[in-house]
Amino acid sequence: MVIQYGITGSTAKGIAASVEQGVAQGELAPEAPLPPVRRLAEELGVSPGTVAAAYKELRRRGIVVTRGRGGTVVAPAPALASRRPPRVPPGLRDLAGGHPDAALLPGLVPPSRLSPGARSHRSAPRLARLEEAVRDWLRPDGLPVEHVTFAHGALDLIARVLSVELRPGDAVAMEDPGYHHLLDLVPALGLRTFPVAVDDEGMRPDSLAAALRAGARAVVYSPRAQNPYGGCFSAARRDALAELLRAEPDVLVVENDHASSVTDAPLHSAVGAGLARWVHVRTVSKFLGTDLRWAAATCDATTLARHDGLLLVTSGWVSHLLQETVLGLMTDADTRALVARARAAYAVRRRTLAGELAERGIASHGASGMNLWVPVRDESAVVNGLRSYGWWVAAGARFRLSAGPGVRMTTAGLEPVDAVRLASDFASVLGESEATYGG
């Protein structure tokens, strides 16, 4: 494959900027090979060391990857702001976004009183009342609650703890298929991803063991409502994974319970099983509103100190206005009742579609959460076929490292009558081209 884009620059910084511009503009596609170091050095009239330094910087920032004899190529999911999900075409029913049903979210009413004057909250970054509410939220699930902290969403918190714990080039064991924003985040931090296979009970112990043997320095997983596969830990699976992780006390364990209060599966958490380094993260965006960019976490003392230390010198604190809004909703009886209704509705909608697909001989995965994962042979054929019937679903490529192909369908807003039609249309798409379905 010949590169058509002309890389320019006379310094490492300039060469790196030229490659980044090509990726951002789409002229260097994911997996596109870059010229060998010596060849590009000759073309640009610079030393091989200058090009090597540029490539090293691009690797550190997650824009390119090096594959041994395969050379340096643009990363499959380059860490650039231009990487966005495709726009939903007009007139299609959107099942690709992964969002909750807006009709099952409470109205957001910010507190009427703001913090008086312009002042810093660095000395008291967390509202004491919200800290206690968080402990009340976590304690019934058997989680340790001695050390809690807040952040601007789960990705913000996970990025911060990984960046203070790991160094560029370190490996992180990631679910495969897994949450696409996390799969993008890790290489953006200059870290490597090690795929860990999942099934209906979450991470597979044999695959995690392989990642740990290969030197993974951190593990990131969801104990329930795994996105996109829907897996949830059983007690036995939790125990098997915890046994592996206890033997690796230097490995940081990140437990992302992103849909906690609207997940119909019980929590079987590994963090209370004698792990040395761990953090359990929860957000409220799935049941209080996507504009509430707030997350809570409980963690070991060392992780707390390192996270809060970096928070102190960056954003300093999470907005007290935001904290007051979250507190008001979390402690409101009507909101709690609405969340309970949402949890029941999401379970019914997911199970209904899974059942309708099964009746038509179509296997799917979605033991918990808001999504179904359907294995297929040809993602594009299925996505385009469903588009012709008025449905917009997510191709699985964004969620995969080495797992087989599939499509993800968000069921949060899918009423049972719609599930019947979708399953029928899905069967029609597969019937139109038998080669698209992988069973």
TITI-695644 format. One record per residue (C-alpha): y, z, x; residue in one letter. Coordinates in nm, 3 decimals, padded with zeros to 5 digits. Layout:
<nodes>
+---------+---------+---------+--------+
!   north !      up !    east ! residu !
+---------+---------+---------+--------+
!       Y !       Z !       X !      A !
...
+---------+---------+---------+--------+
</nodes>
This chain:
<nodes>
+---------+---------+---------+--------+
!   north !      up !    east ! residu !
+---------+---------+---------+--------+
!  00.000 !  00.000 !  00.000 !      M !
!  00.333 ! -00.107 !  00.153 !      V !
!  00.642 !  00.104 !  00.100 !      I !
!  00.931 ! -00.100 ! -00.039 !      Q !
!  01.184 !  00.182 ! -00.010 !      Y !
!  01.374 !  00.177 !  00.318 !      G !
!  01.397 !  00.524 !  00.474 !      I !
!  01.718 !  00.575 !  00.671 !      T !
!  01.873 !  00.843 !  00.893 !      G !
!  01.937 !  00.924 !  01.256 !      S !
!  01.866 !  01.299 !  01.239 !      T !
!  01.582 !  01.505 !  01.092 !      A !
!  01.815 !  01.622 !  00.817 !      K !
!  01.927 !  01.267 !  00.736 !      G !
!  01.572 !  01.129 !  00.729 !      I !
!  01.456 !  01.412 !  00.503 !      A !
!  01.752 !  01.353 !  00.269 !      A !
!  01.671 !  00.981 !  00.251 !      S !
!  01.309 !  01.050 !  00.153 !      V !
!  01.420 !  01.310 ! -00.101 !      E !
!  01.663 !  01.060 ! -00.255 !      Q !
!  01.387 !  00.800 ! -00.282 !      G !
!  01.158 !  01.047 ! -00.458 !      V !
!  01.433 !  01.171 ! -00.693 !      A !
!  01.525 !  00.813 ! -00.791 !      Q !
!  01.163 !  00.718 ! -00.851 !      G !
!  01.155 !  00.461 ! -00.570 !      E !
!  00.895 !  00.670 ! -00.386 !      L !
!  00.630 !  00.753 ! -00.643 !      A !
!  00.388 !  01.047 ! -00.630 !      P !
!  00.109 !  00.979 ! -00.378 !      E !
!  00.313 !  00.701 ! -00.210 !      A !
!  00.238 !  00.701 !  00.166 !      P !
!  00.516 !  00.749 !  00.417 !      L !
!  00.519 !  00.556 !  00.745 !      P !
!  00.339 !  00.713 !  01.043 !      P !
!  00.569 !  00.925 !  01.257 !      V !
!  00.578 !  00.692 !  01.558 !      R !
!  00.628 !  00.378 !  01.353 !      R !
!  00.918 !  00.523 !  01.156 !      L !
!  01.069 !  00.661 !  01.478 !      A !
!  01.066 !  00.311 !  01.629 !      E !
!  01.217 !  00.157 !  01.315 !      E !
!  01.500 !  00.414 !  01.305 !      L !
!  01.556 !  00.429 !  01.680 !      G !
!  01.493 !  00.805 !  01.702 !      V !
!  01.236 !  01.020 !  01.879 !      S !
!  00.898 !  01.093 !  01.716 !      P !
!  00.994 !  01.460 !  01.726 !      G !
!  01.292 !  01.391 !  01.498 !      T !
!  01.073 !  01.224 !  01.236 !      V !
!  00.809 !  01.495 !  01.270 !      A !
!  01.076 !  01.760 !  01.207 !      A !
!  01.192 !  01.571 !  00.896 !      A !
!  00.838 !  01.551 !  00.760 !      Y !
!  00.785 !  01.921 !  00.834 !      K !
!  01.095 !  02.011 !  00.633 !      E !
!  00.981 !  01.790 !  00.344 !      L !
!  00.639 !  01.959 !  00.349 !      R !
!  00.799 !  02.302 !  00.349 !      R !
!  00.995 !  02.212 !  00.038 !      R !
!  00.696 !  02.069 ! -00.148 !      G !
!  00.818 !  01.707 ! -00.152 !      I !
!  00.541 !  01.562 !  00.065 !      V !
!  00.193 !  01.666 !  00.172 !      V !
! -00.012 !  01.574 !  00.481 !      T !
! -00.373 !  01.466 !  00.436 !      R !
! -00.512 !  01.448 !  00.787 !      G !
! -00.614 !  01.093 !  00.866 !      R !
! -00.469 !  00.993 !  00.529 !      G !
! -00.123 !  01.055 !  00.670 !      G !
!  00.182 !  01.197 !  00.493 !      T !
!  00.232 !  01.107 !  00.127 !      V !
!  00.470 !  01.204 ! -00.152 !      V !
!  00.332 !  01.513 ! -00.327 !      A !
!  00.146 !  01.451 ! -00.656 !      P !
!  00.406 !  01.677 ! -00.822 !      A !
!  00.710 !  01.669 ! -00.591 !      P !
!  00.937 !  01.971 ! -00.621 !      A !
!  01.254 !  01.797 ! -00.738 !      L !
!  01.482 !  01.857 ! -01.034 !      A !
!  01.414 !  01.504 ! -01.157 !      S !
!  01.054 !  01.595 ! -01.245 !      R !
!  01.074 !  01.647 ! -01.620 !      R !
!  00.827 !  01.604 ! -01.903 !      P !
!  00.855 !  01.265 ! -02.074 !      P !
!  01.086 !  01.246 ! -02.373 !      R !
!  00.918 !  01.252 ! -02.712 !      V !
!  00.957 !  00.905 ! -02.865 !      P !
!  01.147 !  00.901 ! -03.197 !      P !
!  00.938 !  00.945 ! -03.509 !      G !
!  00.639 !  01.115 ! -03.341 !      L !
!  00.501 !  01.461 ! -03.414 !      R !
!  00.539 !  01.657 ! -03.091 !      D !
!  00.222 !  01.842 ! -02.989 !      L !
!  00.293 !  01.825 ! -02.617 !      A !
!  00.562 !  02.088 ! -02.562 !      G !
!  00.362 !  02.411 ! -02.569 !      G !
!  00.631 !  02.581 ! -02.778 !      H !
!  00.589 !  02.839 ! -03.054 !      P !
!  00.665 !  02.760 ! -03.419 !      D !
!  01.040 !  02.811 ! -03.470 !      A !
!  00.970 !  02.936 ! -03.823 !      A !
!  00.780 !  03.232 ! -03.673 !      L !
!  01.057 !  03.344 ! -03.436 !      L !
!  01.312 !  03.612 ! -03.526 !      P !
!  01.682 !  03.541 ! -03.553 !      G !
!  01.867 !  03.627 ! -03.232 !      L !
!  02.155 !  03.868 ! -03.291 !      V !
!  02.319 !  03.978 ! -02.963 !      P !
!  02.455 !  04.333 ! -02.955 !      P !
!  02.812 !  04.366 ! -03.075 !      S !
!  02.917 !  04.587 ! -02.785 !      R !
!  02.934 !  04.439 ! -02.438 !      L !
!  02.950 !  04.622 ! -02.109 !      S !
!  03.306 !  04.755 ! -02.072 !      P !
!  03.507 !  04.573 ! -01.810 !      G !
!  03.383 !  04.380 ! -01.508 !      A !
!  03.143 !  04.598 ! -01.314 !      R !
!  02.822 !  04.577 ! -01.113 !      S !
!  02.492 !  04.705 ! -01.252 !      H !
!  02.321 !  04.710 ! -00.913 !      R !
!  02.301 !  05.090 ! -00.914 !      S !
!  02.121 !  05.087 ! -01.252 !      A !
!  01.979 !  04.737 ! -01.302 !      P !
!  01.743 !  04.830 ! -01.587 !      R !
!  01.823 !  04.995 ! -01.918 !      L !
!  01.628 !  05.321 ! -01.934 !      A !
!  01.551 !  05.269 ! -02.304 !      R !
!  01.406 !  04.924 ! -02.238 !      L !
!  01.198 !  05.059 ! -01.950 !      E !
!  01.041 !  05.309 ! -02.188 !      E !
!  00.989 !  05.041 ! -02.453 !      A !
!  00.811 !  04.829 ! -02.191 !      V !
!  00.586 !  05.119 ! -02.096 !      R !
!  00.504 !  05.168 ! -02.464 !      D !
!  00.423 !  04.796 ! -02.482 !      W !
!  00.191 !  04.799 ! -02.180 !      L !
!  00.023 !  05.138 ! -02.208 !      R !
! -00.205 !  05.062 ! -02.508 !      P !
! -00.373 !  04.786 ! -02.304 !      D !
! -00.470 !  05.035 ! -02.034 !      G !
! -00.220 !  04.906 ! -01.779 !      L !
! -00.067 !  05.135 ! -01.515 !      P !
!  00.300 !  05.183 ! -01.603 !      V !
!  00.440 !  05.395 ! -01.321 !      E !
!  00.631 !  05.106 ! -01.161 !      H !
!  00.799 !  04.852 ! -01.389 !      V !
!  01.066 !  04.591 ! -01.324 !      T !
!  01.244 !  04.301 ! -01.498 !      F !
!  01.323 !  03.940 ! -01.411 !      A !
!  01.465 !  03.621 ! -01.562 !      H !
!  01.132 !  03.498 ! -01.696 !      G !
!  00.780 !  03.487 ! -01.556 !      A !
!  00.841 !  03.197 ! -01.318 !      L !
!  01.144 !  03.374 ! -01.171 !      D !
!  00.941 !  03.688 ! -01.105 !      L !
!  00.637 !  03.505 ! -00.970 !      I !
!  00.854 !  03.295 ! -00.739 !      A !
!  01.020 !  03.608 ! -00.605 !      R !
!  00.701 !  03.802 ! -00.533 !      V !
!  00.531 !  03.502 ! -00.372 !      L !
!  00.833 !  03.429 ! -00.155 !      S !
!  00.851 !  03.784 ! -00.019 !      V !
!  00.475 !  03.819 !  00.028 !      E !
!  00.377 !  03.481 !  00.174 !      L !
!  00.494 !  03.244 !  00.442 !      R !
!  00.521 !  02.863 !  00.433 !      P !
!  00.176 !  02.713 !  00.461 !      G !
! -00.008 !  03.008 !  00.307 !      D !
! -00.256 !  02.921 !  00.031 !      A !
! -00.243 !  03.041 ! -00.331 !      V !
! -00.552 !  03.029 ! -00.553 !      A !
! -00.446 !  02.857 ! -00.878 !      M !
! -00.621 !  02.787 ! -01.208 !      E !
! -00.739 !  02.427 ! -01.243 !      D !
! -00.641 !  02.299 ! -01.493 !      P !
! -00.344 !  02.531 ! -01.500 !      G !
!  00.015 !  02.578 ! -01.613 !      Y !
!  00.207 !  02.279 ! -01.477 !      H !
!  00.526 !  02.469 ! -01.394 !      H !
!  00.329 !  02.711 ! -01.177 !      L !
!  00.150 !  02.421 ! -01.011 !      L !
!  00.494 !  02.277 ! -00.930 !      D !
!  00.640 !  02.611 ! -00.822 !      L !
!  00.390 !  02.690 ! -00.549 !      V !
!  00.447 !  02.378 ! -00.334 !      P !
!  00.822 !  02.412 ! -00.397 !      A !
!  00.799 !  02.744 ! -00.213 !      L !
!  00.633 !  02.571 !  00.082 !      G !
!  00.290 !  02.711 ! -00.010 !      L !
! -00.044 !  02.537 ! -00.050 !      R !
! -00.248 !  02.538 ! -00.370 !      T !
! -00.622 !  02.602 ! -00.376 !      F !
! -00.778 !  02.496 ! -00.708 !      P !
! -00.998 !  02.747 ! -00.890 !      V !
! -01.207 !  02.608 ! -01.175 !      A !
! -01.178 !  02.769 ! -01.519 !      V !
! -01.397 !  02.786 ! -01.826 !      D !
! -01.367 !  02.950 ! -02.167 !      D !
! -01.361 !  03.294 ! -01.998 !      E !
! -01.090 !  03.207 ! -01.748 !      G !
! -01.125 !  03.177 ! -01.369 !      M !
! -01.482 !  03.119 ! -01.253 !      R !
! -01.599 !  03.382 ! -01.000 !      P !
! -01.782 !  03.129 ! -00.781 !      D !
! -01.471 !  02.913 ! -00.751 !      S !
! -01.246 !  03.214 ! -00.681 !      L !
! -01.490 !  03.332 ! -00.414 !      A !
! -01.460 !  02.992 ! -00.244 !      A !
! -01.079 !  03.015 ! -00.251 !      A !
! -01.086 !  03.361 ! -00.096 !      L !
! -01.327 !  03.248 !  00.175 !      R !
! -01.090 !  02.961 !  00.248 !      A !
! -00.810 !  03.210 !  00.315 !      G !
! -00.608 !  03.231 ! -00.006 !      A !
! -00.335 !  03.493 !  00.036 !      R !
! -00.253 !  03.524 ! -00.334 !      A !
! -00.421 !  03.458 ! -00.669 !      V !
! -00.235 !  03.361 ! -00.987 !      V !
! -00.416 !  03.362 ! -01.322 !      Y !
! -00.378 !  03.427 ! -01.695 !      S !
! -00.622 !  03.681 ! -01.844 !      P !
! -00.589 !  03.528 ! -02.193 !      R !
! -00.426 !  03.228 ! -02.363 !      A !
! -00.479 !  03.039 ! -02.038 !      Q !
! -00.261 !  02.730 ! -02.040 !      N !
! -00.384 !  02.462 ! -02.099 !      P !
! -00.756 !  02.547 ! -02.129 !      Y !
! -00.724 !  02.852 ! -02.354 !      G !
! -00.968 !  03.074 ! -02.168 !      G !
! -00.962 !  03.453 ! -02.200 !      C !
! -01.135 !  03.713 ! -01.985 !      F !
! -01.438 !  03.890 ! -02.125 !      S !
! -01.503 !  04.239 ! -01.989 !      A !
! -01.786 !  04.098 ! -01.780 !      A !
! -01.571 !  03.819 ! -01.635 !      R !
! -01.291 !  04.066 ! -01.559 !      R !
! -01.538 !  04.291 ! -01.375 !      D !
! -01.680 !  04.002 ! -01.171 !      A !
! -01.335 !  03.884 ! -01.062 !      L !
! -01.215 !  04.237 ! -00.989 !      A !
! -01.514 !  04.297 ! -00.762 !      E !
! -01.419 !  03.994 ! -00.554 !      L !
! -01.052 !  04.093 ! -00.540 !      L !
! -01.116 !  04.457 ! -00.445 !      R !
! -01.287 !  04.327 ! -00.131 !      A !
! -00.960 !  04.151 ! -00.032 !      E !
! -00.696 !  04.429 ! -00.028 !      P !
! -00.436 !  04.208 !  00.143 !      D !
! -00.448 !  03.942 ! -00.130 !      V !
! -00.170 !  03.965 ! -00.389 !      L !
! -00.300 !  03.934 ! -00.747 !      V !
! -00.054 !  03.793 ! -01.002 !      V !
! -00.167 !  03.838 ! -01.363 !      E !
!  00.043 !  03.624 ! -01.597 !      N !
!  00.002 !  03.751 ! -01.957 !      D !
!  00.259 !  03.504 ! -02.086 !      H !
!  00.168 !  03.505 ! -02.458 !      A !
!  00.060 !  03.867 ! -02.488 !      S !
!  00.181 !  03.976 ! -02.831 !      S !
!  00.087 !  03.654 ! -03.010 !      V !
! -00.256 !  03.615 ! -02.852 !      T !
! -00.549 !  03.698 ! -03.077 !      D !
! -00.776 !  03.785 ! -02.782 !      A !
! -00.786 !  04.141 ! -02.641 !      P !
! -00.658 !  04.198 ! -02.290 !      L !
! -00.921 !  04.259 ! -02.022 !      H !
! -00.692 !  04.316 ! -01.726 !      S !
! -00.812 !  04.326 ! -01.367 !      A !
! -00.507 !  04.513 ! -01.236 !      V !
! -00.633 !  04.852 ! -01.349 !      G !
! -00.960 !  04.802 ! -01.162 !      A !
! -00.868 !  04.944 ! -00.821 !      G !
! -00.677 !  04.648 ! -00.677 !      L !
! -00.447 !  04.719 ! -00.383 !      A !
! -00.172 !  04.459 ! -00.436 !      R !
! -00.104 !  04.339 ! -00.788 !      W !
!  00.154 !  04.256 ! -01.053 !      V !
!  00.107 !  04.206 ! -01.429 !      H !
!  00.380 !  03.988 ! -01.584 !      V !
!  00.481 !  03.951 ! -01.948 !      R !
!  00.751 !  03.745 ! -02.117 !      T !
!  00.885 !  03.738 ! -02.472 !      V !
!  00.974 !  03.370 ! -02.507 !      S !
!  00.659 !  03.286 ! -02.705 !      K !
!  00.733 !  03.537 ! -02.982 !      F !
!  01.099 !  03.645 ! -02.960 !      L !
!  01.258 !  03.314 ! -02.864 !      G !
!  01.264 !  03.058 ! -02.585 !      T !
!  01.628 !  03.139 ! -02.503 !      D !
!  01.537 !  03.495 ! -02.406 !      L !
!  01.478 !  03.432 ! -02.036 !      R !
!  01.343 !  03.779 ! -01.965 !      W !
!  01.020 !  03.911 ! -01.823 !      A !
!  00.879 !  04.257 ! -01.762 !      A !
!  00.624 !  04.349 ! -01.500 !      A !
!  00.422 !  04.645 ! -01.389 !      T !
!  00.302 !  04.645 ! -01.030 !      C !
!  00.205 !  04.849 ! -00.726 !      D !
!  00.478 !  05.039 ! -00.543 !      A !
!  00.501 !  04.797 ! -00.249 !      T !
!  00.537 !  04.493 ! -00.470 !      T !
!  00.804 !  04.671 ! -00.675 !      L !
!  01.009 !  04.752 ! -00.364 !      A !
!  00.986 !  04.400 ! -00.226 !      R !
!  01.063 !  04.230 ! -00.557 !      H !
!  01.358 !  04.455 ! -00.639 !      D !
!  01.490 !  04.431 ! -00.284 !      G !
!  01.516 !  04.054 ! -00.308 !      L !
!  01.653 !  04.073 ! -00.663 !      L !
!  01.924 !  04.309 ! -00.537 !      L !
!  02.061 !  04.057 ! -00.287 !      V !
!  02.033 !  03.755 ! -00.519 !      T !
!  02.114 !  03.788 ! -00.889 !      S !
!  02.139 !  04.166 ! -00.856 !      G !
!  02.015 !  04.252 ! -01.206 !      W !
!  01.908 !  04.103 ! -01.535 !      V !
!  02.197 !  04.084 ! -01.782 !      S !
!  02.235 !  04.410 ! -01.976 !      H !
!  02.342 !  04.201 ! -02.274 !      L !
!  02.006 !  04.024 ! -02.258 !      L !
!  01.825 !  04.355 ! -02.213 !      Q !
!  01.997 !  04.503 ! -02.518 !      E !
!  01.898 !  04.199 ! -02.726 !      T !
!  01.535 !  04.224 ! -02.618 !      V !
!  01.530 !  04.598 ! -02.682 !      L !
!  01.672 !  04.552 ! -03.030 !      G !
!  01.403 !  04.301 ! -03.122 !      L !
!  01.114 !  04.485 ! -02.961 !      M !
!  01.191 !  04.802 ! -03.154 !      T !
!  01.270 !  04.634 ! -03.488 !      D !
!  01.003 !  04.687 ! -03.756 !      A !
!  01.067 !  04.352 ! -03.928 !      D !
!  01.036 !  04.166 ! -03.598 !      T !
!  00.710 !  04.340 ! -03.520 !      R !
!  00.576 !  04.237 ! -03.860 !      A !
!  00.684 !  03.877 ! -03.795 !      L !
!  00.509 !  03.879 ! -03.457 !      V !
!  00.190 !  04.002 ! -03.624 !      A !
!  00.210 !  03.717 ! -03.876 !      R !
!  00.267 !  03.469 ! -03.595 !      A !
! -00.037 !  03.598 ! -03.407 !      R !
! -00.259 !  03.550 ! -03.713 !      A !
! -00.112 !  03.208 ! -03.796 !      A !
! -00.157 !  03.073 ! -03.443 !      Y !
! -00.520 !  03.181 ! -03.439 !      A !
! -00.591 !  03.009 ! -03.771 !      V !
! -00.416 !  02.688 ! -03.667 !      R !
! -00.594 !  02.665 ! -03.333 !      R !
! -00.936 !  02.737 ! -03.481 !      R !
! -00.880 !  02.494 ! -03.767 !      T !
! -00.811 !  02.201 ! -03.538 !      L !
! -01.100 !  02.295 ! -03.308 !      A !
! -01.330 !  02.308 ! -03.609 !      G !
! -01.210 !  01.974 ! -03.746 !      E !
! -01.260 !  01.810 ! -03.408 !      L !
! -01.608 !  01.962 ! -03.375 !      A !
! -01.706 !  01.823 ! -03.716 !      E !
! -01.629 !  01.480 ! -03.574 !      R !
! -01.829 !  01.538 ! -03.257 !      G !
! -01.527 !  01.603 ! -03.035 !      I !
! -01.557 !  01.899 ! -02.797 !      A !
! -01.246 !  02.104 ! -02.724 !      S !
! -01.156 !  02.424 ! -02.541 !      H !
! -00.922 !  02.689 ! -02.677 !      G !
! -01.072 !  03.036 ! -02.701 !      A !
! -00.722 !  03.187 ! -02.730 !      S !
! -00.355 !  03.093 ! -02.725 !      G !
! -00.158 !  02.805 ! -02.875 !      M !
! -00.326 !  02.501 ! -02.720 !      N !
! -00.646 !  02.301 ! -02.722 !      L !
! -00.777 !  02.112 ! -02.420 !      W !
! -00.988 !  01.807 ! -02.503 !      V !
! -01.180 !  01.642 ! -02.216 !      P !
! -01.150 !  01.262 ! -02.216 !      V !
! -01.231 !  00.981 ! -01.975 !      R !
! -00.899 !  00.798 ! -01.995 !      D !
! -00.594 !  01.014 ! -02.061 !      E !
! -00.355 !  00.722 ! -02.101 !      S !
! -00.577 !  00.551 ! -02.356 !      A !
! -00.594 !  00.863 ! -02.570 !      V !
! -00.224 !  00.947 ! -02.539 !      V !
! -00.121 !  00.592 ! -02.628 !      N !
! -00.382 !  00.567 ! -02.902 !      G !
! -00.261 !  00.887 ! -03.070 !      L !
!  00.096 !  00.766 ! -03.031 !      R !
!  00.010 !  00.468 ! -03.249 !      S !
! -00.094 !  00.715 ! -03.520 !      Y !
!  00.231 !  00.913 ! -03.491 !      G !
!  00.117 !  01.196 ! -03.258 !      W !
!  00.260 !  01.285 ! -02.917 !      W !
!  00.018 !  01.485 ! -02.697 !      V !
!  00.030 !  01.583 ! -02.330 !      A !
! -00.173 !  01.392 ! -02.075 !      A !
! -00.374 !  01.633 ! -01.864 !      G !
! -00.261 !  01.494 ! -01.528 !      A !
!  00.035 !  01.735 ! -01.517 !      R !
! -00.202 !  02.032 ! -01.544 !      F !
! -00.476 !  01.930 ! -01.302 !      R !
! -00.543 !  01.964 ! -00.930 !      L !
! -00.905 !  01.848 ! -00.903 !      S !
! -01.034 !  01.915 ! -01.255 !      A !
! -01.154 !  01.634 ! -01.479 !      G !
! -00.917 !  01.447 ! -01.713 !      P !
! -00.818 !  01.571 ! -02.058 !      G !
! -00.531 !  01.602 ! -02.302 !      V !
! -00.353 !  01.915 ! -02.420 !      R !
! -00.248 !  01.961 ! -02.781 !      M !
! -00.021 !  02.246 ! -02.893 !      T !
! -00.138 !  02.383 ! -03.228 !      T !
!  00.136 !  02.643 ! -03.286 !      A !
!  00.311 !  02.444 ! -03.560 !      G !
!  00.010 !  02.254 ! -03.690 !      L !
! -00.075 !  02.348 ! -04.049 !      E !
! -00.442 !  02.310 ! -04.156 !      P !
! -00.374 !  01.996 ! -04.363 !      V !
! -00.216 !  01.834 ! -04.056 !      D !
! -00.515 !  01.938 ! -03.843 !      A !
! -00.747 !  01.740 ! -04.068 !      V !
! -00.539 !  01.425 ! -04.027 !      R !
! -00.501 !  01.474 ! -03.650 !      L !
! -00.875 !  01.521 ! -03.600 !      A !
! -00.945 !  01.210 ! -03.805 !      S !
! -00.693 !  01.010 ! -03.604 !      D !
! -00.836 !  01.144 ! -03.278 !      F !
! -01.184 !  01.030 ! -03.381 !      A !
! -01.044 !  00.689 ! -03.469 !      S !
! -00.880 !  00.656 ! -03.127 !      V !
! -01.205 !  00.742 ! -02.955 !      L !
! -01.397 !  00.505 ! -03.179 !      G !
! -01.163 !  00.219 ! -03.100 !      E !
! -01.261 !  00.246 ! -02.734 !      S !
! -01.576 !  00.443 ! -02.659 !      E !
! -01.494 !  00.435 ! -02.289 !      A !
! -01.199 !  00.668 ! -02.339 !      T !
! -01.410 !  00.970 ! -02.433 !      Y !
! -01.578 !  01.183 ! -02.171 !      G !
! -01.764 !  01.422 ! -02.406 !      G !
+---------+---------+---------+--------+
</nodes>
